[in-house]
Amino acid sequence: MPSPWSPEPLARRQTAGCDWPEPSPIPMSVYYKAVLLDKDAIRRAIKRIAHEIVERNGGVDNLVVVGIRRRGVPLAKRIADYIAQMEERNIPVGALDITLYRDDFQNVLKHPQVGKTEIKEDITDKVVVLVDDVLFTGRTIRAALDELIDFGRPRRIQLAVLVDRGHRELPIKADYVGKNVPTSENEMVEVHLEEIDGDDEVLLAEKAS
């Protein structure tokens, strides 16, 4: 991990906490200000979310967990694993790539990288828990909802996020939150997960002036 107080190029990863991550041609420098969640805190947050999902839905009947690529997918799998351990039942897990559903797709993306959407379970009349790493403006979630409805008509859709950093531009609220983090618009929240980044941590960063 870079020193929390030194500038570090952000090009090594697409920015979390920005609903529409688009790589800049010039690497951005940021100051890492704080560790918001370490490995143990992330584990506890995910486990708590899993418990809350089971409690709120009165069990796991007709439950499907769907992660938004990229980091929402490993989070969804971890949540489903915790629920499976508690309830001794396997929970279906899917993955959404929302690239083609972005509201700026035609205007901003010159060379879109479209990932794979994998939803093998029929979601009609199911309770779908949508999972993402950071909730920011709400535009990623809006796109995910649009795509999800193309696969069926769920009875209910709930939202789980590891971090809610505020600054909503759409009327979207998470049902399950690992940590609420008030931020300025100049700050960024970076989520690192072992499956993608090699370690588990959530960092608060700010653009270098």
N, C-alpha and C positions, 0 to 999 in steps of 0.2 A: 504494500500500500504506500502511495506517495505521502510525503510529509503533509500533515493537515494544513500547514500554513505556507506552502510553497506553490507557485504556479505550476500547472501540469497540463500538457496538451490534452484536449478532450477528444481528439480524433480516434483514440484507442477504443472508443465505444460510442454508440449512438446515445444521445442524451436521454436519460430517464427524467420524468417530470415535465417533459415537453410532449404534448399530445401528438404533434406532428414532427418527429425527428427527421431532419433532412441534413445530411453531411455537408458541412461548409467546405468550399475549396481552400479556405485558409484555416489551419488548425486554430481553434479557440483555446485561450489560456484561462484557467480558473484557479481560484484559491480554495483549497479544501479547508473548511472552517471547523467542522465537527463530525464525529461519528455519531449518527443518530441511533443506529441499531447495530450491535455486533452479532456474531453468530448465535450466541445463546438467546439474545433478545428476539432475533428473527424466528428461532425455533419456538420460543414461547408464544410469540404473536400468532404464528401459523396454527399452533396447537389450540390456542384459545378460539381462533376463528372457526376451526373445525368443530369444537364443542358448541359454539354459538349456533352454527348451521344446524346441527342435529337438534338442539334444544328448540330453536325457533320453528323448525318444520315438524316437530314431534316425531322424529325418526328419519329414516333415509328412503322410505318408499318413493319410487319415481324420481329420485334425485339424480341429476347429471351435473358434473362440474366441467366447465369449459374455460380454458385459458386463452388470453389474447397474446399472440406472438409479439415480442419474444419472451420476455421474462414472466409473463402471466402463465405460460404453459408449465414450467417447472413448479411454480407456486401452486397451480391447480393440482398437479400430481401429488405434491406434498400434502395438501389439504385432503385430497381423496384418500391418501394412504393413512393419515391419522384417523379419518372417519372409519375406514375399513378396519383398523385395529380396534376401535371402540365398539363398533357394531357387528364385527365379524362378518361383514358382507363387502364384496367388491363394489366399488362405485365407478360407473362409467366416466371416462375423462375424454374430452375433446379439445381441439385447438382451432382457433380462428386467426386467419390473416386478413386484416381489415384494409389492406392497401387500396384495393379497387373500390372501396366504399368511403374513402376519405372525401370530405366535402371540398378539398382543394386539389383533387386528383388531376383534373384537366388543366389547372392553371399553374401548379407548382412543380409537379413531378415530371422531370424530363426523361429520366431513365429509371422508372420504378422497378424495385426488386420485389417481386410478388412471391410470397411464401405459400405454403400449402395449408389449406383448411381441411381438418380431419374431424368430422363428426359422424361416427358410425352408428350412434344410437338415435332412434327416432325420438325427437324431443317434443312431439305433439302431446299435450296434456301432461308434460313433465314439469318438475321444478328445476329450473336451470340456474346454477350459480355461476355467474360470469366472474372471472378472476383477472386482475391486472396488478402490476407492481405499484404504479403511482397514479393517483387521480389528481388531475390538474384542471384544465379548462372544461373537460367533459366531452370533448369532440371525439376522442378515441372511443369512448363508450357509446356515443350516439352511432358511430359507424358500425361498432360491433353489434348493437341492437338491430340495426338495419339488416346486417348480414345474417344474424341468427334467425330472424323471422323468415328468411328465405328457406330455412331448413324445416320449418314446421311452426305450429302455434302452441308454444309452451303455456301451461296453466299459470305459471308465475316465473318471473325472471328476477333474481337477486344479484347484487353486486358486492364482491369482496375485493378489497385492495390492501396491500401491505402498508402503504403510506397515502394519506390524504393531505395534500399541501395547500389546498384552497385555490382561490382565483378562478372560480367557476364562470364560464361564459354561457353555459346551458343549464337548465334546471334538472341536474342529475345529482343524486346523493347515494353514497355507499351504504349498504345494509350492514356490512362487517368491515371494520377498519383495524389494522394492526397498530397504527400510530398516527395521530393527528399532529401535523407539523406546520405551524404558521410560518409562512415564508414571504419574502418580498419578491417582486417580479424579476428582480435582477439575480435572484438565487436559483439554484438548481438542486434537485434531489437525485442522487445517483444510487441505483440499486444494483448491487453485485450479487450474483448467485453462483454457487459452486458449479452447477451444471453448465453454465455459460462462461462465467468469468474466472472460475477456479477458487473463489472464496465467497463467503457470505458476509455482507456488510451493507449498510445504508449510510451514505455520506451526504453532508450538506456542503454545497460549493457555491462560490460566487464568481461572476465574471471578473477577470482582472481588468482594471482600468488602464 
